[in-house]
């Protein structure tokens, strides 16, 4: 069941990164960055395709040397998604990237510091209609701003850095702008974006920079990005993980789907946390199911439940699910029992029926089966489990009685 976000989004200006709209109410886009040497255009293109398949809408490549700019000239025409050139200290690399045909530039105000260089790049981007992301980074703040705010990176310093860069752009009539104010500190990053959202209408690119490896980096990034998205702030996102960049794209896509900000692209697998009544190793079966669905674009909610007593009821809103009982798997569709299969065929059955539902719909799937017979089989297995384990398989009643004794003294 697809659930759309109910929180309002901040209205921003819109820029086009290639054919991907950013801001202005457009769907929030997912970004990642290649880790190959851009000069090796074949290896970089392979990674770009991998990222696109994982859910990336936009991909950034470093342009740190002349060979990288030449590589971009080979990459851009063959890329399945728009390409952003990442520019650091050499403004001439930005001009070279524009010649290569990139769809966007990312400039760090802390690295390209001469106003005349900044304005030269902005003028060229203006003439070509290419947007620029002002990428403020807490770890590379301009020394003057760092000193101004007491040699400490503050949200105010980061916002001022972005506004100063906008001022240079304005002098040459350039306004195809998106902005990021990233930091490795989640509270600092959140505060900086909140302040920036108050003073500008440009679209914002969200991220926690240098978030680190999994699982900590995933948690830090989600904490920062999801907090802001829930407040309506943010138009495009990137998870900056010390991991395969494909993991960044997957995480970004899954976050947006989970928040109801993008239509579901892949399976949303839900599973019970296991309990005293579970008839299977729920963790293992859920992992097998995730692996089986990994490369399939099936936007269904699929449930893996440990027992037939509570499973179908608890997951009745799922499009499709399976629950264990008496060494068998009980398949259910929209909460209705549909089929009984051997336990070792549970995952294969889920995949088979997910494919069928995608092609033919839920009603056609239910028409294929004897629902009444499946319900009788499920009822028989439920009764067996209740006879063996009783109504309170988790011994909750005993615990509650002990709690009452403590409370009553």
ZAMARGU-4260 file (C-alpha; in steps of 0.2 Angstrom, whole numbers, plus 5000, padded with zeros to 4 digits):
<rodrens>
0) 5000/5000/5000 | 5008/5016/4994 | 5007/5030/5007 | 5011/5048/5002 | 5019/5061/5014
5) 5007/5072/5023 | 5020/5086/5028 | 5021/5101/5017 | 5037/5105/5007 | 5045/5121/5007
10) 5042/5130/4990 | 5058/5134/4981 | 5064/5140/4964 | 5067/5126/4951 | 5083/5122/4941
15) 5086/5109/4928 | 5100/5097/4930 | 5100/5090/4913 | 5082/5083/4912 | 5080/5081/4931
20) 5070/5095/4939 | 5077/5100/4956 | 5066/5111/4967 | 5049/5119/4963 | 5039/5105/4969
25) 5048/5092/4959 | 5051/5074/4966 | 5066/5074/4978 | 5081/5067/4968 | 5094/5055/4974
30) 5112/5059/4971 | 5128/5049/4973 | 5146/5051/4967 | 5158/5040/4958 | 5174/5034/4966
35) 5183/5029/4950 | 5196/5040/4942 | 5186/5050/4930 | 5200/5049/4917 | 5196/5031/4916
40) 5179/5034/4907 | 5174/5016/4904 | 5176/5011/4923 | 5167/5027/4928 | 5153/5024/4915
45) 5151/5007/4922 | 5149/5014/4940 | 5137/5027/4934 | 5126/5014/4926 | 5127/5004/4943
50) 5121/5019/4952 | 5107/5023/4940 | 5101/5005/4942 | 5102/5007/4961 | 5091/5023/4961
55) 5102/5038/4958 | 5094/5052/4948 | 5110/5062/4947 | 5128/5057/4948 | 5144/5068/4952
60) 5161/5065/4946 | 5177/5073/4951 | 5186/5085/4939 | 5202/5087/4947 | 5214/5086/4932
65) 5214/5089/4913 | 5213/5071/4910 | 5197/5070/4921 | 5189/5084/4910 | 5193/5074/4895
70) 5185/5059/4903 | 5169/5069/4906 | 5168/5073/4887 | 5167/5054/4884 | 5156/5051/4899
75) 5142/5064/4897 | 5135/5059/4880 | 5134/5040/4886 | 5128/5043/4904 | 5110/5037/4908
80) 5108/5051/4921 | 5114/5070/4922 | 5132/5072/4927 | 5138/5085/4940 | 5157/5090/4939
85) 5165/5091/4957 | 5177/5106/4957 | 5189/5111/4971 | 5204/5122/4970 | 5206/5125/4951
90) 5193/5136/4943 | 5200/5132/4926 | 5194/5114/4929 | 5176/5121/4930 | 5178/5129/4914
95) 5185/5113/4906 | 5170/5103/4913 | 5158/5115/4905 | 5167/5112/4889 | 5165/5094/4892
100) 5146/5096/4892 | 5142/5093/4911 | 5124/5096/4917 | 5130/5105/4933 | 5145/5111/4943
105) 5148/5109/4961 | 5159/5123/4968 | 5166/5124/4986 | 5167/5142/4992 | 5181/5138/5004
110) 5192/5132/4990 | 5189/5144/4975 | 5192/5160/4984 | 5196/5174/4972 | 5180/5183/4967
115) 5185/5186/4949 | 5188/5167/4947 | 5171/5163/4954 | 5162/5176/4943 | 5171/5170/4928
120) 5164/5152/4931 | 5147/5159/4934 | 5147/5169/4918 | 5152/5154/4908 | 5138/5143/4916
125) 5126/5157/4914 | 5129/5158/4895 | 5127/5139/4894 | 5112/5138/4905 | 5121/5126/4917
130) 5117/5127/4936 | 5129/5127/4950 | 5128/5120/4967 | 5136/5130/4980 | 5143/5117/4991
135) 5148/5124/5008 | 5157/5111/5019 | 5160/5113/5037 | 5177/5106/5035 | 5183/5118/5022
140) 5176/5134/5027 | 5184/5150/5021 | 5198/5155/5034 | 5191/5173/5036 | 5174/5166/5040
145) 5181/5153/5052 | 5191/5167/5061 | 5176/5179/5061 | 5166/5166/5071 | 5179/5162/5084
150) 5188/5149/5075 | 5173/5137/5076 | 5162/5131/5062 | 5145/5137/5066 | 5128/5137/5056
155) 5129/5155/5054 | 5146/5155/5046 | 5141/5141/5034 | 5125/5151/5029 | 5136/5167/5027
160) 5148/5158/5016 | 5133/5152/5004 | 5126/5170/5004 | 5143/5177/5000 | 5144/5166/4985
165) 5127/5170/4979 | 5132/5188/4980 | 5146/5185/4967 | 5134/5176/4956 | 5122/5190/4957
170) 5135/5202/4951 | 5135/5193/4934 | 5117/5189/4933 | 5118/5171/4937 | 5104/5163/4947
175) 5103/5144/4942 | 5108/5140/4959 | 5106/5126/4972 | 5115/5125/4989 | 5121/5113/5002
180) 5128/5117/5019 | 5135/5100/5024 | 5144/5096/5040 | 5149/5079/5049 | 5140/5084/5064
185) 5121/5080/5063 | 5115/5094/5074 | 5126/5107/5066 | 5120/5102/5048 | 5102/5102/5053
190) 5104/5120/5061 | 5113/5126/5046 | 5100/5120/5034 | 5086/5127/5044 | 5094/5144/5045
195) 5098/5144/5026 | 5079/5139/5022 | 5074/5155/5031 | 5084/5167/5020 | 5084/5160/5003
200) 5072/5152/4990 | 5085/5142/4981 | 5083/5123/4981 | 5093/5114/4994 | 5104/5098/4992
205) 5104/5089/5009 | 5118/5078/5016 | 5129/5074/5031 | 5147/5075/5025 | 5160/5062/5029
210) 5146/5052/5038 | 5158/5036/5039 | 5156/5018/5036 | 5140/5007/5039 | 5130/5006/5050
215) 5135/5022/5059 | 5136/5032/5043 | 5119/5026/5037 | 5111/5031/5054 | 5120/5048/5055
220) 5114/5052/5037 | 5096/5047/5040 | 5095/5056/5056 | 5100/5073/5047 | 5092/5071/5031
225) 5075/5063/5037 | 5073/5076/5050 | 5074/5090/5037 | 5064/5082/5025 | 5050/5079/5038
230) 5051/5098/5040 | 5048/5101/5022 | 5066/5106/5019 | 5076/5098/5005 | 5075/5096/4986
235) 5089/5083/4982 | 5099/5072/4994 | 5115/5062/4995 | 5121/5049/5008 | 5140/5052/5010
240) 5145/5035/5015 | 5162/5026/5017 | 5156/5012/5006 | 5152/5007/4989 | 5142/5022/4981
245) 5129/5010/4976 | 5124/5009/4994 | 5122/5027/4995 | 5110/5027/4980 | 5100/5013/4988
250) 5099/5021/5005 | 5093/5038/4997 | 5080/5029/4987 | 5074/5019/5001 | 5073/5034/5013
255) 5062/5044/5001 | 5051/5029/4998 | 5049/5026/5016 | 5044/5044/5019 | 5031/5044/5005
260) 5041/5056/4995 | 5044/5045/4980 | 5034/5031/4972 | 5040/5014/4977 | 5052/5007/4965
265) 5057/4990/4974 | 5049/4979/4986 | 5046/4985/5004 | 5050/4970/5014 | 5042/4970/5031
270) 5045/4956/5044 | 5040/4952/5062 | 5054/4953/5075 | 5052/4935/5079 | 5045/4929/5096
275) 5041/4914/5106 | 5028/4908/5093 | 5039/4909/5078 | 5040/4893/5068 | 5055/4898/5057
280) 5071/4908/5058 | 5063/4924/5053 | 5079/4934/5051 | 5086/4921/5039 | 5070/4919/5028
285) 5069/4938/5027 | 5087/4940/5022 | 5084/4926/5008 | 5069/4936/5002 | 5078/4952/5002
290) 5092/4944/4991 | 5078/4936/4980 | 5070/4953/4977 | 5086/4964/4976 | 5087/4966/4957
295) 5068/4966/4954 | 5058/4982/4952 | 5043/4976/4960 | 5035/4990/4970 | 5025/4979/4982
300) 5024/4978/5001 | 5029/4960/5005 | 5028/4952/5022 | 5038/4938/5030 | 5030/4932/5046
305) 5036/4920/5059 | 5019/4911/5063 | 5002/4908/5056 | 4993/4913/5072 | 4996/4932/5071
310) 5006/4934/5055 | 4992/4937/5042 | 4982/4948/5053 | 4997/4959/5058 | 5002/4961/5040
315) 4985/4961/5032 | 4989/4978/5023 | 5004/4970/5014 | 5001/4966/4996 | 5008/4949/4998
320) 5015/4939/5012 | 5019/4922/5019 | 5018/4915/5037 | 5025/4899/5044 | 5015/4886/5052
325) 5017/4867/5055 | 5033/4866/5043 | 5022/4874/5030 | 5021/4892/5022 | 5004/4900/5022
330) 5004/4913/5007 | 4992/4927/5010 | 4987/4941/4998 | 4980/4957/5005 | 4976/4948/5021
335) 4967/4933/5013 | 4974/4916/5014 | 4978/4910/4997 | 4990/4895/4996 | 5000/4882/5007
340) 5017/4877/5001 | 5032/4868/5009 | 5042/4878/5021 | 5058/4877/5010 | 5048/4884/4995
345) 5042/4900/5005 | 5054/4912/4997 | 5052/4906/4979 | 5033/4906/4981 | 5034/4924/4986
350) 5044/4929/4971 | 5033/4919/4959 | 5017/4927/4966 | 5024/4945/4967 | 5028/4943/4948
355) 5011/4937/4945 | 5003/4951/4954 | 5013/4964/4945 | 5008/4957/4928 | 4990/4953/4932
360) 4984/4962/4948 | 4978/4956/4965 | 4960/4951/4960 | 4967/4940/4946 | 4979/4932/4959
365) 4965/4928/4971 | 4955/4921/4957 | 4968/4908/4954 | 4967/4900/4972 | 4955/4892/4983
370) 4954/4905/4997 | 4942/4894/5008 | 4953/4879/5007 | 4968/4889/5011 | 4959/4897/5026
375) 4954/4880/5032 | 4973/4874/5031 | 4978/4890/5040 | 4965/4888/5054 | 4971/4870/5057
380) 4989/4875/5059 | 4984/4890/5070 | 4974/4878/5081 | 4989/4866/5082 | 5001/4880/5088
385) 4988/4886/5101 | 4986/4868/5108 | 5005/4866/5109 | 5010/4883/5115 | 4994/4890/5123
390) 4988/4908/5121 | 5003/4916/5129 | 5018/4909/5120 | 5029/4924/5126 | 5024/4921/5144
395) 5018/4939/5144 | 5004/4935/5157 | 5017/4929/5170 | 5027/4945/5167 | 5012/4956/5169
400) 5007/4947/5186 | 5025/4950/5192 | 5024/4969/5187 | 5008/4971/5197 | 5016/4963/5212
405) 5030/4975/5212 | 5018/4990/5209 | 5006/4984/5222 | 5020/4982/5235
</rodrens>
